[in-house]
Amino acid sequence: MKYVVIPVRGGRWVWELRDAEGDAVCGSTGNFPTRDAALQAIHAVRSLTQKAKIFDPLGNVLEVGAPDSAAPNTPNATPS
């Protein structure tokens, strides 16, 4: 995997995260006024996503390797 910083129209910059084949896996949702600003955004994504949990659209925490039939963890559910 590698990050690629790309110049776009108007002197702006975007970034993409690419897999081993060079295909974009994800990228910046906006563009940046300078190359350095794009690099700062990459560093922020790197540091913040290491601790990010994974959720489904209903707010249930998803764990890698957990069976689909497992009871979801619903932290937002109200007790009955």
Beta strands, then each sheet from edge to edge (+ up, - down):
strand 1: 2-8
strand 2: 12-18
strand 3: 24-27
strand 4: 54-55
strand 5: 61-62
sheet 1: 1+ 2- 3+
sheet 2: 4+ 5-
end
